Amino acid sequence: MANRIPIVVGNWKLHKTISESSELVTELKNQLGTVRDVQIGVCPVFTSLAAVTKRLEDSNIMVGAQNSFYENSGAWTGEVSAEMLVDAGCDFVLVGHSERRAKFGDTDADVSRKARAALDAGLRVIICCGESESERDAGKTNERVGQQISAAMDVLKADDLEKVVVAYEPVWAIGTGRTATPAQAQEVHAFIRGLLGDRFGAAGTGIRLQYGGSVKPANAQALMSEPDIDGALVGGASLKVADFVAIVKAARPG
Ligand code: 13P
């Protein structure tokens, strides 16, 4: 994991009411409030953001949204802008999650615009990428991930990179219980770091890369011990306090 600070983030997807969200983060704060060697984040649904940011004020746990839009205002029914997320107290946002790409039509170009708008609004961003099962089976993992990373790199500058994390989430491993092996994940992470290094030099190689896809307490440590895996983006297991706490602890250096 080199000397990059590990980062573990819970993506709650479409789960938890406002009161359930507040309850979950209160417990996380109780159990993780003193952790300083891992950066921790949670991504509740939009309606819970204000309550959660209030509950986590002055804590070591960051709050992010699961998506944002690339325009700041206007006739865009149903969208939420990055500036509005800042207003709600968010620290960061996920862009390009595979569920957004597959189910809501987010293209590589949309994801890039969203990343740019989020950075311009002052948010940190986690840019998600990953291949589908058929792309992996066809030997096209690097091609697909390469396209996603290239599109993102086109809107980034070296100066942005300390506020950017890339999450590699193979679609076939999300919510399926089928985790990529540490070696499979490491191979793609090394590829991504290479692309960023080629484009941005040291700022690119220094970026933090998370793995996501069926991360659980039982596999977290093996994944995060790989040299290019700097943390985890956790779906299902982030809804359970004990599991999420165990994954954060598995990310602690040394
Ligand atoms: P699971 O951990 O439920 O597989 O979800 C991963 C994910 O999509 C996180 O963004």
Residues whose N, C-alpha, C, O or C-beta is under 5 A from the ligand:
A	BS01	13P	N11 A173 I174 G175 T176 G212 G213 S214 V215 L233 V234 G235 G236 A237
